Amino acid sequence: MRLLLLVRAYQVYGHMKAKLDPLDLEQRPIPDDLDPALYGFTEADLDREFFIGVWRISGFLSENRPVQTLRAILTRLEQAYCGRIGYEYMHIADREKCNWLRDKIETPTPTQYNRQRREVILDRLIWSTQFENFLATKWTAAKRFGLEGCETLIPGMKEMFDRSADLGVESIVIGMSHRGRLNVLGNVVRKPLRQIFSEFSGGTKPVDEVGLYTGTGDVKYHLGTSYDRPTRGGKRIHLSLVANPSHLEAVDPVVVGKTRAKQYYSNDVDRTKNMGILIHGDGSFPGQGVVYETLHLSALPNYTTGGTIHIVVNNQVAFTTDPRSGRSSQYCTDVAKALSTPIFHVNGDDVEAVVHACELAAEWRQTFHTDVVVDIVCYRRFGHNEIDEPSFTQPKMYKVIRNHLSALEIYQKKLLESGQVSKEDVDKINSKVLSILNEEFLASKDYVPQRRDWLSAYWMGFKSPEQLSRIRNTGVKPEILKNVGKAITTLPENFKPHRAVKRIFDDRAKMIETGEGIDWAVGEALAFATLLVEGNHVRLSGQDVERGTFSHRHAVLHDQETGDQYCPLDHVMMNQNEEMFTVSNSSLSEFGVLGFELGYSMENPNSLVLWEAQFGDFANGAQVIFDQFLSSGESKWLRQTGLVVLLPHGYDGQGPEHSSARLERFLQMSDDHPYIIPEMDPTLRTQIQECNWQVVNVTTPANYFHVLRRQIHREFRKPLIVMSPKNLLRHKDCKSNLSEFDDVQGHPGFDKQGTRFKRLIKDQNDHSDLEEGIRRLILCSGKVYYELDEERKKTNGKDIAICRVEQLCPFPYNLVQRELKRYPNAEVVWCQEEPMNMGAYSYIAPRLHTAMKALGRGTMEDIKYVGRAPSAATATGFYQVHVKEQTELVQKAVQPDPIESP
């Protein structure tokens, strides 16, 4: 029994005694639990024989192990648990998993690689080391965030990929920050070395091909790429490295989302063919909250990818910060223990230990389909970048590093001493690698980037911003609308919904039948259903999206007696794939989940992927994704996405955190020019293609239907930011007729071009093309229109026209000018609910002025502002104050006297 406790102590605490730090700087106390004396053993017991078989336990304690002396048992325990790999797995409350690991760790003899394997490992380590040396000699002053000190990462990753391919993995998505990225690109992903070297020499923009969009570019250690490469076992594996910003760990959820999408499109139900790998830093893994948000998606049914492998490049210093200032836990990986994840700490100087840990991680992932962490404890030979001086802040560490042999020197020495490899063999590999590097360097001088490898196969035929894409109609045949309408409003006979929900669905069935009074939720469901029928994948996720924050969507119904769930949109077609339409409540995270959906949307353009915030106010929890990826990704990395972001926005007295999606921020980040009117002819217009995203504030269910369908019915992809409604969801006037959704000539909404999204909705009082008697033209956006219309009716303001700018960005110059011409004598007013320093005012004013100037309609002073005064908070917290402000601004907009300039 005492011996059992000793063996268990090694399983639990052995890693505390393992030789993990290549620099030997870390003085760790050895737990008393590992002292045999604690269990009453003395010197005299060392040569006594013991049999320690235990039922249902694997490894040293299994029943089929021979009788051994205590000395032999202790020696083997030390080798297994206190060598160059420290295993942490006893926190996993699952006997099967622990036994599997014990079988792998507690082998009767230590793992040995044969000569052939060692030569491969040596070759890979030489490539890794020489690559960095070569860059260092050719570009002495360039920032490259080299891998020196952790060169063993490369052989480790390559062996991990080889093992994964043997176990059925066909495609790997990699996310990593800048440290070692160029080495991974060149040696693991096999990006042509001449291309990497060419980027070092200043990097030429690609040659002018027809319609080639080059964007604004990014630094070389942020760029992504994808290639197929052969593995040691003779398989082929597809590797893609996702482009990322300098915001450490922000790419994590993007990789996981992209991996999940690959699994959907390749019908990888078991999640064994597509895998995500994330490479972290020791400062960012415990420091950045998005790591935890991403880990927490790992087992959720609509977000799991069957396990991600995490590799931590543990330099034991983050930029200039020591671990003791950077985290409260013993290891940087302790955050992963919350999810019963096994963690393998490995000494980064021992390449065979690194390879072994990486292979074990691949086997774990393919066996148990959960996350696993490999923590490579290494060092950083130079500063944070090569120009940085690390001795300012870590003098002792860098004194040791200066005299420390590289992993390659250590391994070469070991192999030469073992006699398995001769000095000639080593020299041969070294000269081969160096000559290839030199050849590639010479070739890089004439390297001309071809059409960027910018899109995967699914994206063939999609247009870049410089190629004209024709505008298409988004109306749908009436009979299809009726059919899908029936499908999404019908429930199974024996299903017992909540009676209030039953009433909602009865009302919906009536809307479809009569073709009148279609509300927001049905308009959205019709958009989803018609896209599904056309063969597109639709995925909607976010907090509480199944029911909808405002209890309006009811995409998933719950049987009140059995608790069973039914999703009508899963039954639009016969034998519909259950994942073709996915609606999923997410974890309570913005950053992680929006990043996931962004990654998901980038894999295949034939999908409508939407993320909805619970309230638009909470979207700024994901600000990094908006700033670094969504608004600028196409420009920096030439990657398109058609992601739709639904942000409930509108002032109805719910206070400063439930009123504003910060519309002004999205408009401020948009890149359409405020002083130049682009080509607006419908057959030549590339305005949306040339803009970085679209921002809309839609006011009718039919227009919402068309803007969602427009995302798919075009030959390019752009993000769509929707200021979605709250009180309009049930507003008596916010209804559309089914005839506005179809493609029948003569129906409302059908104009010269057909039925499509209206970027601007003109005044609804049958005005002719010229109305000289109208004294005021109010331009507005969103739900304030209905309040203005109501007030206008009350005051009988027939000489006031109200137009809704449904698409704010890019700005619909031609339609605004059409209205300015229609009302030549009207005073021009911009009306909004938001304070003056928020909302669309600062974006609209210069563009509206540009449109007016071109028609000779006055200056900036002639744009009148009606809305709240500037404010620090988005809204008041007092309901009475809200009502007073709202009433005043609506009344001011329709007042009989002229409005003063702001």
Secondary structure as GFF3:
##gff-version 3
##sequence-region A 1 902
A	DSSP	alpha_helix	2	17	.	.	.	ID=ss1
A	DSSP	three_ten_helix	32	34	.	.	.	ID=ss2
A	DSSP	three_ten_helix	36	39	.	.	.	ID=ss3
A	DSSP	three_ten_helix	43	45	.	.	.	ID=ss4
A	DSSP	beta_strand	49	50	.	.	.	ID=ss5
A	DSSP	three_ten_helix	59	61	.	.	.	ID=ss6
A	DSSP	beta_strand	68	69	.	.	.	ID=ss7
A	DSSP	alpha_helix	70	81	.	.	.	ID=ss8
A	DSSP	beta_strand	85	88	.	.	.	ID=ss9
A	DSSP	alpha_helix	95	105	.	.	.	ID=ss10
A	DSSP	alpha_helix	115	138	.	.	.	ID=ss11
A	DSSP	alpha_helix	153	166	.	.	.	ID=ss12
A	DSSP	beta_strand	171	176	.	.	.	ID=ss13
A	DSSP	alpha_helix	181	183	.	.	.	ID=ss14
A	DSSP	pi_helix	184	188	.	.	.	ID=ss15
A	DSSP	alpha_helix	193	200	.	.	.	ID=ss16
A	DSSP	three_ten_helix	220	222	.	.	.	ID=ss17
A	DSSP	beta_strand	225	230	.	.	.	ID=ss18
A	DSSP	beta_strand	236	241	.	.	.	ID=ss19
A	DSSP	alpha_helix	252	265	.	.	.	ID=ss20
A	DSSP	beta_strand	274	281	.	.	.	ID=ss21
A	DSSP	alpha_helix	284	287	.	.	.	ID=ss22
A	DSSP	alpha_helix	289	295	.	.	.	ID=ss23
A	DSSP	beta_strand	308	314	.	.	.	ID=ss24
A	DSSP	alpha_helix	323	326	.	.	.	ID=ss25
A	DSSP	three_ten_helix	334	339	.	.	.	ID=ss26
A	DSSP	beta_strand	343	347	.	.	.	ID=ss27
A	DSSP	alpha_helix	351	368	.	.	.	ID=ss28
A	DSSP	beta_strand	372	377	.	.	.	ID=ss29
A	DSSP	three_ten_helix	390	392	.	.	.	ID=ss30
A	DSSP	alpha_helix	395	402	.	.	.	ID=ss31
A	DSSP	alpha_helix	407	418	.	.	.	ID=ss32
A	DSSP	alpha_helix	423	444	.	.	.	ID=ss33
A	DSSP	three_ten_helix	457	459	.	.	.	ID=ss34
A	DSSP	alpha_helix	478	489	.	.	.	ID=ss35
A	DSSP	alpha_helix	499	514	.	.	.	ID=ss36
A	DSSP	alpha_helix	520	533	.	.	.	ID=ss37
A	DSSP	beta_strand	537	542	.	.	.	ID=ss38
A	DSSP	beta_strand	557	558	.	.	.	ID=ss39
A	DSSP	beta_strand	565	566	.	.	.	ID=ss40
A	DSSP	three_ten_helix	568	571	.	.	.	ID=ss41
A	DSSP	beta_strand	581	585	.	.	.	ID=ss42
A	DSSP	alpha_helix	591	601	.	.	.	ID=ss43
A	DSSP	beta_strand	607	612	.	.	.	ID=ss44
A	DSSP	three_ten_helix	616	622	.	.	.	ID=ss45
A	DSSP	alpha_helix	623	624	.	.	.	ID=ss46
A	DSSP	pi_helix	625	630	.	.	.	ID=ss47
A	DSSP	alpha_helix	633	637	.	.	.	ID=ss48
A	DSSP	beta_strand	644	648	.	.	.	ID=ss49
A	DSSP	alpha_helix	663	668	.	.	.	ID=ss50
A	DSSP	alpha_helix	687	690	.	.	.	ID=ss51
A	DSSP	beta_strand	694	696	.	.	.	ID=ss52
A	DSSP	alpha_helix	701	710	.	.	.	ID=ss53
A	DSSP	beta_strand	720	724	.	.	.	ID=ss54
A	DSSP	three_ten_helix	727	730	.	.	.	ID=ss55
A	DSSP	three_ten_helix	738	740	.	.	.	ID=ss56
A	DSSP	beta_strand	750	751	.	.	.	ID=ss57
A	DSSP	beta_strand	754	755	.	.	.	ID=ss58
A	DSSP	beta_strand	760	761	.	.	.	ID=ss59
A	DSSP	beta_strand	776	780	.	.	.	ID=ss60
A	DSSP	alpha_helix	784	794	.	.	.	ID=ss61
A	DSSP	beta_strand	800	805	.	.	.	ID=ss62
A	DSSP	beta_strand	807	809	.	.	.	ID=ss63
A	DSSP	alpha_helix	813	822	.	.	.	ID=ss64
A	DSSP	beta_strand	827	835	.	.	.	ID=ss65
A	DSSP	alpha_helix	841	854	.	.	.	ID=ss66
A	DSSP	three_ten_helix	860	862	.	.	.	ID=ss67
A	DSSP	beta_strand	863	868	.	.	.	ID=ss68
A	DSSP	alpha_helix	879	893	.	.	.	ID=ss69
###
